[in-house]
Structure formats: C-alpha cells, structure tokens
C-alpha cells in the first residue's frame, strides 16, 4: 500500500526522547475532533523493569502518574525515572491491561511505513514453514509478532482478523488497508473477542463476523493442512474457525496411529481423527459434547475420502467427555488424545485446573490397552508446562503401570510465544 493512502501516514506519531519536546507536540484524538497533548505515563519501578525486559503489557495499577485522561486506541508514551523515553503503546482506559506496548527502546516514528514493515516482518517469520500442501496457518500472532491483541489467520483465500482489545478499533480501517496488497486474500473477515463486541458495535459500527474486504461467498472456507482438507467455520467457530495451533501435534498423532483404535476426546471438528485415519488407524472415535462440531467432523472425513483411509471406521459420540470416560470403563483403545478446552481461564482457577488435568489423565489411562499411548494436551495459559506435565506424569505413576515418556511439545513456529502469558499450549505423549 502506498504511504499517501493511509491516515497513519498523514498523522505520524513521532516519539522523542525527552519530555519537553513531547509536550510541545500534539496529536489528534482518535475521533479527530480535537488536538491533545501527548498522553504521558510514569510507572512503578517494577513495571519499568518489566517493560525493559520486553514484556508487552502495562497494567492499570502500575501507572503512578498520567498527565490527562486517555482515549481508546491513542498512543501513550511511558517515560522512565530519568524522564527519558521508555516505550509507546495503545491505550485502553477500560481494560486492566491499560497499555499494550508497540515499541520500546530508542524513539522512532509510528506511521504507515512503520506498520507496513512490521507486517512484512511477521510474514518473513513464516518463510519456508509451509508449502502448497498447507494453506491454513497464522500470519500474525499478537504480541509475539509485535501486534498486541491482534491475530491474523489464513484459511486459503480467506483471512480472519481477530481483535482481543478494543484499542485497535480506531485504527482498523488504516491497518486493514495494508493487508490486501501484501497477502492477496479474496476476503477478510472480522472476529471480535466477547469483551469488546459491545463497544465495537455501539461506537464503531463493527459486528463480530463482519466481512471487511472482498466477496462474501465463502463463510465456511476449506483449506489444506499437510495435504488434508478441512473446513473452517470462520463466522461462528472457536478461535478463528479452526485450531491451527495443533497442526504439529496432529502430525505426531498420524505417525503413531497405524493399526490402532483411536479415541479423540474433546474432538471438536475431528482434526486429530482425520490425521489418525490417514496414519492407518483401524478405528477412530470422536467424543464431543457439541452436535454441531460432530457434524463438522463428519464433513471433514468426507472431504478426505480420497486420502487412502476408507478402511478406517469412524464413530462419533455426543457426550460430556469427563462423564463418558467415567461411565464407560469397558471401552479400550490403543491411542487416546485428550485435548480439552482451557480449564483455567483465570489465575484463581489454576489449582483446580491442575487437579482436573490429573483426573482426566487418570481417566484416559484406564481406557488404554497395554502398549497404548496417551496424548494429553493443555491450552490453559494459567497452568505452566511444568505443572501440567507433572499432573499427567503423576497420574501415570498412580496407575501403577509402567510407562515411557515419548516426547513433549509446545507452540508451533507460526504461533510464537515470547512472554510468559502467551505460553499456553503444551502436550505430552506417554506409552503405557
């Protein structure tokens, strides 16, 4: 996109190292109605250390001085104890994460050119990761790619832009103008986290599921992953329509599945199951509480009937996975995948989640035949990898069965996690 086409290029935010020059400058408020002095923040010593170490969030209770009330989405500058520039980020007056940091260190200029270069950097990080057999992956992974609170996923010719903070809404049109020229999508769809949907609708006229660019013919696009075809429910599906972050674990399951009876608990739309079938599984059972997800799993199997796994019997069971595992101990399998939704959505739930993961692993182990493999996953950011792996290992020890740990995994390369709160995904493989 040419620089002169963007409002960001017309109104650059030049960051200067001393507060006197910053006071002399003005910037337009997000609504363009008035000129305001630069929003300046001073923070606690602990917050200053966190910012210097590269953490991308500044919490509201870390701000000790603010020159005026801030507006949603405007740029705010943090100054250190020596009155020197420390960082700049998006301000959100209604979020406990008061500032999402865009840039720290030496001063610079944030304009259309800066954003374009940041987009190119994120794209370059994916160079060489995928070939033409994989057309579904993540282009931008929020803070870890320098786009705090923003995710951009590709499903073949459809891109899904998901926002987790309302601070992006005032700049949405300008940022959107950068994407088509570089990534050449046929359409771009907007998804919004629940906590920002009301302000998006009332203040900015944006709805969750809105088409931002291109035609609207394909609200449920199909894409390739390692040569397998899947559909993505980009309008109503979880995350942006598919769990792209589990790609590498699905590939591992495929390598372990030959000749096995496989149970995919919390199966969602059957991604692990399709891979297991191609890997030579004898049977695959999807266990899922959502009838809608199970119907999608059947469609995903149908999309891959030419993938040489027609001899694999596919069964679907609609039930709560915790309850079904407890009530059907007579059912035995050779490979069990446990991939529940997050069991700790806040820190106060962490201890209970660790116990629940242990109970779930124990339930899975009771359904394993000798020589069977348990693949246990967690997507709870509040539960560390060490805590989760420890809970699963403890369950294996308590079963009094001999076991071997095959491997553990974390984030795939298109989902980098550069700070602790971003490190949510982990999986462990045990052979009993």
Buried (B, 14 or more C-beta within 10 A) or exposed (E): BEEEBBBBBEBBBBBBEEBEEBEEEEBBBBEEEEEBEBBBBBBBEEBBEBBEEEBBBBBEEBBEEBBEEBBBBBBBBBBBEEEEBBBBBBBBBEBEBBBBBBBBEEBBEBBBBBBBEBBEEBBEBBEEEBEEEBBBBBBBBBBBBBBBBBBBBBBBBBBBBBBBBBBBBBBBBBBBBBBBEBBEBBBBBBBBBEEBBEBBBEEBEBEBBBBBBBEEEBBBBBBBBBEBBBBBBBBEBEBBBBBBBBBBBBBBBBEBBEEBBBBBBBBBBBBBBBBBBBBBBBBBBBBBBBEEBBEBBBBBBEBBEEBEBEEBEBEBBBBEBBEBBEEEEEBBBBBBBBBBEBBBEEEEBBEEBBEBBBBBBBBBBBBBEEEBBBBBBBBBBBBBBEBBBBBBBBBBEEBEBEBEEBEBBEBBBBBBBBBEEBBBBBBBBBBB
